[in-house]
Amino acid sequence: MSSLPNSKYSFLRAAQGCSALALAGAMVLPLAPALAQNAAPAADAAVAAATPQVADQDAAATPTLEVSIPDGYKYDGVNPSLVTTEGGTVHVKGAGYTKEWRAQHGTVALYIAPANYAPSGYEIPTSKMLRFVEGQDFTIADDGTFEADLKVEAYKLAAYYFIDDDNFHDPTGGTKYDVLYEIRVVAEQKDQKPLTAQDLWTSKNVVSTQVLNTMGEKPAPFAPRLGYNAVTDPAKSQDLNVGGQGFNGDIHSVRGVQLVVREKGSNTPVLATSDIIEFDHPTQSSAYRDGNLNGTVNLPANTLNASKKYVIEVWANDGYGNNGKLIAPVVGRSTKGRGTLLAWQDLDLNGTNGYRDANLPNAQDPNENDNQSPDPSDEKLETLATRGELAAALYIQAGTPEVKLPETSPWPDVKTTDPNFPAYVWARQKGITFGWSDGKFHADAGISNATVAAFTYRAAGSPAVKGDSPYSDVAPGSAFYREILWAQQNKVVLNANGAFDAQYMVTHGELETLIEAFQARAK
């Protein structure tokens, strides 16, 4: 059996919706006396199906059919489906099939047959169909009603469409599509041979048609596993190549998931992340083909310490919240409130040598190895941010690249032993800032809107900028005009229009929002 997470189910549900529209729902067709002839040629089948042949016939006398799948699998939690590889029961209930009606029209038979549809490059399994006849498989009462359970054995119906023999390759790279089935009531004439699928498609003696929800297999469960290479020397920059299996079914995320590495414990900051691993399923917008995913986490030099414990996590990237704030893991910040944790595993620096089962979120002990301070309080977020913090945040966003440090600090107010010394030197080498005109760095000085715009613009590589300022207080010739215009276009601003207020001093909470926007900008 396939391990596909029902890779084509939503696609075929849409196809079923189209089929249902074409059939005008569960259509019931009053039949003319001369039923032995075809109701209509193939080209007129849809019109014949939708138009009653006797306009003034009493609706109460019109034969009806109700179909249900009492023990079906509910893929969406609501609508049951018959799993064809497992078999099951189709419950039918009919009325209006009186002796007089049958004497006029014929014996009642129920056909479960594939609809006249197949995805491009595939063929319809016309031989995989079932026929149930009154008197043999179900009994019609004197009042013209019947109720029966039709037993469908496993594999008696086709699970998937098969590839057209004229194709020399699989047109969808291994995707399996559930066969779309219908159940039809047919009035069979005396000595009439069982109808073929083609006969049914042309509405030959068909009384009514309903879509029958079927699926080839139940989707594989969400059972994540992770595998990755060894981290040979944490002192050197290297890539952690991660593979995932068992990420089956729909994942509630905007574009995909991200891999996160952080120290084990609650509220510990993110040390490194992968880019978004975008969904790649051919027919589902929020799923991975076969439940597999692959991503790379760049680990800058000295990110990890062999004496500490770390976790690797898989997070759904939930995009932006209602307040416009990015809800996704961000380097340097706690993961609290950053999205939805899907799976995690203790990070083994020796690698996994294959795949290992990952833990689901409720399996994590949030207090284990919790040596990290809690998130900043609201009071802390309202205090002013500093130049040193801005430089350090941009350095972290860049992946804390290796920096050749000078033996002597270029700034008299910064010691070489300062924890942020590599970040300041990196900012100098990137041309982000050289310090103030007095030769000092002024790491503890506050930062204005204009300073953030200038720093982030230079950290982005000082790209070319086109357009006009939307701000009433920023015009060509204004200080940092180009930098402010770039920041506005990339949403690295507190106000997208109106007044920019270049001298406004930025708080810690506002800096966090701006750095998140800088990380999320289109590159």
C-alpha positions in Angstrom: 0.0 0.0 0.0 1.1 3.5 -0.6 2.2 5.7 2.2 0.9 8.8 0.5 -1.1 11.1 2.8 -4.2 10.8 0.5 -2.3 12.8 -2.0 -5.1 13.5 -4.3 -8.2 13.5 -2.2 -8.9 17.2 -2.1 -8.4 17.4 -5.9 -11.0 14.7 -6.5 -13.4 16.2 -4.1 -13.4 19.2 -6.3 -14.0 17.0 -9.3 -16.9 15.4 -7.5 -18.3 18.8 -6.9 -18.2 19.5 -10.6 -19.7 16.1 -11.4 -22.5 16.8 -8.9 -23.2 20.1 -10.6 -23.4 18.4 -14.0 -25.8 15.9 -12.6 -27.9 18.5 -10.9 -27.2 16.9 -7.5 -28.8 13.5 -6.9 -30.9 13.6 -10.0 -34.1 11.6 -10.3 -35.5 11.1 -13.8 -39.1 10.1 -14.4 -39.0 7.7 -17.4 -41.1 7.7 -20.5 -43.0 4.5 -21.3 -40.6 3.5 -24.1 -37.7 3.0 -21.7 -36.3 0.2 -23.7 -34.7 2.8 -26.0 -31.9 5.0 -24.8 -33.0 8.1 -23.0 -30.8 10.4 -25.1 -27.7 10.2 -27.3 -24.4 10.9 -25.5 -24.2 14.5 -26.6 -27.6 15.3 -25.1 -27.1 13.2 -21.9 -26.6 16.2 -19.6 -29.8 17.9 -20.9 -31.8 14.7 -20.6 -30.5 14.2 -17.1 -31.5 17.6 -15.9 -35.0 17.8 -17.6 -38.0 15.8 -16.5 -39.6 14.0 -19.4 -43.1 14.3 -17.9 -43.5 17.8 -16.6 -46.8 17.3 -14.8 -45.9 14.0 -13.1 -46.8 13.8 -9.4 -43.5 14.4 -7.5 -44.6 12.0 -4.9 -44.7 9.2 -7.4 -41.2 9.9 -8.7 -38.7 7.1 -7.6 -36.2 8.3 -5.1 -32.9 6.9 -3.8 -31.0 7.8 -0.6 -27.4 6.7 -0.2 -25.1 6.7 2.9 -21.9 5.1 4.0 -22.6 4.4 7.7 -19.1 3.2 8.6 -17.2 5.3 6.1 -13.9 7.0 6.8 -14.4 10.7 7.5 -11.4 12.4 5.9 -12.7 15.9 6.7 -14.4 14.8 9.9 -17.8 15.2 8.3 -18.5 13.4 5.1 -17.9 9.6 5.2 -16.2 7.8 2.3 -15.9 4.2 1.2 -12.3 3.1 1.4 -12.1 0.8 -1.7 -9.0 -1.1 -0.6 -10.7 -2.1 2.7 -14.3 -2.5 1.5 -17.4 -1.6 3.4 -21.1 -1.1 3.3 -23.2 1.2 1.2 -26.7 1.7 2.7 -29.4 2.4 0.2 -33.0 3.4 0.7 -35.5 3.8 -2.2 -39.2 4.7 -2.7 -41.6 4.9 -5.6 -40.5 1.6 -7.2 -44.0 0.1 -7.2 -45.1 -3.0 -9.0 -46.9 -0.8 -11.6 -43.7 1.3 -12.1 -41.6 -1.8 -12.5 -44.1 -3.4 -14.9 -43.9 -0.3 -17.0 -40.2 0.4 -16.8 -38.3 -2.8 -15.8 -36.4 -4.5 -13.1 -34.5 -2.3 -10.6 -30.7 -2.7 -10.6 -28.1 -0.6 -8.7 -24.7 0.0 -10.4 -21.6 1.3 -8.6 -19.5 2.4 -11.5 -16.7 5.0 -12.3 -17.8 8.4 -13.5 -16.9 9.5 -17.0 -13.9 11.4 -15.8 -10.1 10.8 -15.4 -7.2 13.2 -14.8 -5.1 14.1 -17.8 -2.8 11.2 -18.7 -4.8 8.6 -16.9 -7.5 6.0 -17.9 -10.8 5.1 -16.3 -10.9 1.6 -14.9 -14.2 0.7 -16.6 -14.1 -3.0 -15.7 -14.1 -2.2 -11.9 -17.8 -1.9 -11.2 -20.5 -3.7 -9.2 -24.2 -4.5 -10.0 -26.9 -5.3 -7.5 -30.3 -6.5 -8.7 -33.7 -6.6 -7.0 -34.8 -10.1 -5.9 -31.1 -11.2 -5.6 -29.4 -8.5 -3.6 -32.3 -6.6 -2.1 -36.1 -6.8 -1.9 -38.6 -4.2 -2.9 -41.7 -4.1 -0.7 -45.3 -4.0 -2.0 -45.4 -0.3 -1.4 -42.4 0.2 -3.7 -39.9 0.9 -1.0 -36.6 -0.9 -0.2 -33.8 -0.5 2.2 -30.6 -2.6 2.0 -26.9 -2.8 2.9 -24.8 -3.4 -0.2 -21.6 -5.2 0.7 -18.5 -4.0 -1.2 -15.5 -6.3 -0.8 -12.0 -4.9 -0.6 -10.4 -4.2 -4.0 -13.7 -5.0 -5.9 -13.7 -1.3 -6.9 -10.6 0.4 -8.3 -8.6 2.4 -5.8 -6.8 4.7 -8.3 -6.8 5.7 -11.9 -4.1 4.0 -14.0 -1.7 5.6 -16.4 -2.7 5.8 -20.1 -0.6 3.2 -22.1 0.2 5.9 -24.6 2.2 7.8 -22.0 5.7 6.7 -21.6 6.1 8.3 -18.2 4.0 9.1 -15.2 2.6 12.6 -15.9 2.4 13.6 -12.3 5.6 12.1 -10.8 4.0 9.3 -8.8 0.8 11.0 -7.7 -2.2 8.6 -7.2 -5.7 9.8 -7.9 -8.8 8.2 -6.2 -11.3 6.9 -8.7 -14.5 9.0 -8.8 -17.5 6.6 -8.4 -21.2 7.0 -8.8 -24.2 4.9 -7.9 -26.9 4.7 -10.5 -30.4 3.2 -10.4 -31.2 1.4 -13.7 -34.5 0.0 -15.0 -33.3 -3.2 -16.8 -35.5 -4.7 -19.5 -36.2 -8.4 -19.8 -33.2 -10.4 -21.0 -31.1 -7.3 -21.1 -27.4 -7.8 -20.6 -25.7 -6.0 -17.7 -24.8 -2.5 -18.8 -21.2 -1.3 -19.3 -19.7 1.9 -17.9 -20.1 3.4 -21.3 -23.8 2.5 -21.4 -24.3 4.2 -18.0 -22.5 7.3 -19.2 -25.0 7.7 -22.0 -27.8 7.4 -19.5 -29.1 4.2 -21.0 -32.2 3.3 -18.9 -30.7 5.3 -16.0 -33.3 6.4 -13.5 -31.1 8.4 -11.1 -27.4 9.1 -10.4 -25.6 10.1 -7.2 -21.9 10.7 -6.5 -20.5 8.0 -4.1 -17.7 9.3 -1.9 -14.8 6.9 -2.3 -11.1 6.9 -1.6 -8.3 4.4 -2.3 -6.7 4.3 1.1 -7.0 6.1 4.4 -4.3 8.8 4.6 -1.2 7.9 6.5 -1.1 9.3 10.0 1.0 12.2 11.0 4.0 10.4 12.4 7.1 12.7 12.0 10.6 11.3 11.9 13.8 13.3 11.5 17.3 12.5 10.2 20.4 14.7 9.8 24.2 14.7 9.5 26.7 15.0 12.3 28.0 18.4 13.5 31.6 17.5 13.3 33.1 20.7 14.8 30.9 23.2 16.5 33.7 25.8 16.3 33.3 25.9 12.5 30.5 27.1 10.4 28.6 24.2 8.8 25.3 23.1 7.4 22.9 20.8 9.2 21.0 18.9 6.4 17.7 17.7 7.8 15.3 15.2 6.2 11.8 14.6 7.5 9.4 11.7 7.0 5.8 11.1 8.1 4.7 14.8 7.8 1.4 13.5 6.3 -1.8 15.3 5.6 -2.8 18.9 5.6 -0.5 21.2 7.7 -2.1 24.4 8.9 0.6 26.9 7.7 0.8 29.6 5.1 3.7 28.4 3.0 5.4 25.6 4.7 7.5 24.8 7.8 10.8 25.9 9.2 13.5 24.0 11.1 14.7 25.6 14.3 17.7 24.8 16.5 17.8 26.1 20.0 19.1 25.2 23.5 16.8 22.7 25.3 14.5 24.3 27.8 11.6 26.8 27.8 11.9 30.3 26.5 15.4 29.7 25.1 16.2 31.9 22.1 16.4 30.5 18.6 20.0 29.9 17.5 19.5 29.1 13.9 16.7 28.4 11.4 16.2 27.1 7.9 14.5 28.9 5.2 10.8 28.1 4.8 10.5 24.6 3.4 7.6 25.2 1.0 4.8 22.8 0.4 5.4 20.7 -2.8 2.3 18.5 -3.1 0.9 18.5 -6.6 -2.7 18.7 -5.7 -2.9 19.9 -2.1 -1.9 23.5 -1.2 -0.7 22.7 2.4 0.9 19.3 2.2 4.2 17.6 1.3 4.4 14.9 -1.3 4.6 11.5 0.4 4.9 13.4 3.7 8.6 14.0 3.1 10.5 17.3 3.5 14.1 18.5 3.4 15.8 21.6 4.7 19.1 23.0 5.7 20.0 24.9 8.8 23.2 26.9 8.6 25.1 26.8 12.0 27.5 29.7 12.3 30.8 29.0 14.0 30.5 28.5 17.8 26.7 28.4 17.6 26.6 25.1 19.5 28.6 23.9 22.5 29.3 20.2 22.9 28.7 20.5 26.7 25.1 21.7 26.3 21.9 20.1 25.1 19.9 21.3 22.1 16.7 20.5 20.3 15.8 20.6 16.6 12.2 21.6 16.0 9.8 21.8 13.1 7.5 24.9 13.2 4.6 25.9 11.0 5.2 29.4 9.6 2.0 31.2 10.3 2.8 34.4 8.5 1.5 37.6 9.9 -1.1 38.0 12.7 -4.0 40.4 12.8 -1.7 43.0 14.3 0.6 42.8 11.3 3.3 41.1 13.4 5.2 38.2 12.0 4.3 34.9 13.7 7.3 32.7 13.0 10.5 31.7 14.7 13.1 34.5 14.8 16.8 34.1 15.5 17.6 35.6 18.9 14.1 35.4 20.3 12.2 32.9 22.3 9.8 30.6 20.3 7.0 31.5 22.7 4.0 32.7 20.6 6.0 32.4 17.4 3.8 29.9 15.6 2.8 26.3 15.9 5.3 23.6 17.0 4.7 20.4 14.9 7.5 18.1 16.1 10.8 18.1 18.0 13.8 15.9 18.7 16.9 16.1 20.9 19.7 17.2 18.7 22.4 14.6 18.5 25.7 16.2 17.4 26.8 12.8 16.1 23.9 12.7 13.6 21.1 10.2 13.4 22.5 7.6 11.0 19.0 7.3 9.4 15.7 8.5 10.6 14.5 8.7 14.2 11.0 9.2 15.6 10.3 12.8 16.5 8.2 13.9 19.5 4.9 15.6 19.2 4.6 19.0 21.0 2.8 17.6 24.1 5.7 15.3 24.8 8.1 18.1 25.6 8.9 19.0 29.2 8.9 22.8 29.1 10.8 23.0 32.4 13.7 20.6 31.5 17.1 22.4 31.5 15.3 25.7 31.8 18.2 28.1 32.6 16.9 30.9 30.4 15.3 34.0 31.7 11.7 34.6 30.8 10.7 36.8 27.9 11.0 40.5 28.5 8.2 42.1 30.4 6.0 44.8 28.9 7.9 47.3 31.0 11.2 46.1 29.3 9.6 46.3 25.9 8.8 50.0 26.5 12.3 51.0 27.3 14.6 52.5 24.6 16.7 50.3 22.4 20.4 51.0 21.8 22.8 51.2 18.9 24.7 48.2 20.3 21.5 46.1 20.4 20.6 47.1 16.8 24.1 46.1 15.6 23.9 42.8 17.5 20.5 42.0 16.2 21.5 42.6 12.6 24.6 40.4 13.1 22.5 37.6 14.4 20.1 38.0 11.4 23.1 37.6 9.1 23.9 34.3 10.7 26.7 35.5 13.0 29.3 35.2 10.3 33.0 34.6 11.2 34.8 37.9 11.7 38.5 38.6 11.7 38.8 40.5 14.9 41.5 43.2 15.4 43.8 42.9 18.4 43.0 46.4 19.4 39.4 47.8 19.4 38.9 50.6 16.9 36.7 52.4 19.4 37.9 53.7 22.8 34.6 53.0 24.4 34.4 49.3 23.3 36.7 46.6 24.8 37.8 43.6 22.8 36.3 41.4 25.6 32.8 42.9 25.0 30.4 40.1 24.1 29.1 42.2 21.2 32.6 43.1 19.9 32.3 40.7 16.9 29.0 42.2 16.0 30.4 45.8 16.1 33.4 44.8 14.0 31.1 43.1 11.5 28.9 46.2 11.3 32.0 48.3 10.6 33.3 45.9 7.9 29.9 45.8 6.2 29.8 49.6 6.2 26.7 49.7 8.4 28.3 52.0 10.9 31.8 53.2 11.8 30.7 54.9 15.0 30.2 58.6 15.8 32.3 61.5 14.6 34.0 61.6 17.9 35.6 58.2 17.2 33.5 56.3 19.7 30.9 53.6 19.0 28.3 54.7 21.6 26.8 51.3 22.0 24.4 52.5 24.8 23.0 55.5 22.8 19.4 55.3 21.8 18.4 54.8 18.2 15.9 56.8 16.1 13.7 55.8 13.2 16.2 57.2 10.8 19.1 55.2 12.4 17.1 51.9 12.1 16.4 52.7 8.4 20.1 53.5 7.7 21.4 50.4 9.5 19.0 48.0 7.9 19.4 49.5 4.4 23.2 49.0 4.6 22.8 45.6 6.2 20.7 44.6 3.1 23.6 45.6 0.9 22.6 49.2 0.0 20.4 48.2 -2.9 19.1 50.6 -5.6 15.9 52.3 -4.7 13.2 53.8 -6.9 9.9 55.5 -6.2 8.6 58.5 -4.2 8.3 59.0 -0.5 4.8 58.5 0.9 5.8 60.5 4.0 4.7 64.1 4.5 8.0 64.9 6.4 10.4 63.1 4.1 11.2 64.6 0.7 14.1 64.3 -1.8 17.1 65.9 -0.2 16.1 64.9 3.3 18.7 63.2 5.4 18.6 59.4 4.8 16.0 59.9 2.1 17.1 56.8 0.1 17.4 54.7 3.3 14.0 55.7 4.6 12.4 55.0 1.2 13.9 51.5 1.1 12.8 50.8 4.6 9.2 51.9 3.8 9.1 49.7 0.7 10.4 46.7 2.7 8.0 47.4 5.7 11.0 47.9 8.0 9.2 51.0 9.5 6.7 51.7 12.3 4.5 53.8 10.0 3.9 52.9 6.4 2.6 56.4 5.5 1.7 59.7 7.0 4.6 61.1 9.0 7.9 59.1 9.3 9.1 61.1 12.4 12.8 60.5 11.7 13.9 61.6 15.3 11.5 59.3 17.1 13.4 57.1 19.5 12.7 53.4 19.1 11.8 51.1 22.0 12.8 47.5 22.6 9.4 46.2 21.6 9.4 48.3 18.4 12.9 47.2 17.5 11.8 43.6 17.8 9.0 44.3 15.3 11.4 46.1 12.9 14.0 43.3 13.0 11.3 40.7 12.4 10.2 42.7 9.3 13.8 43.0 8.2 14.1 39.2 8.4 10.8 38.6 6.5 11.4 41.1 3.7 11.5 39.9 0.1 15.2 39.3 -0.8 
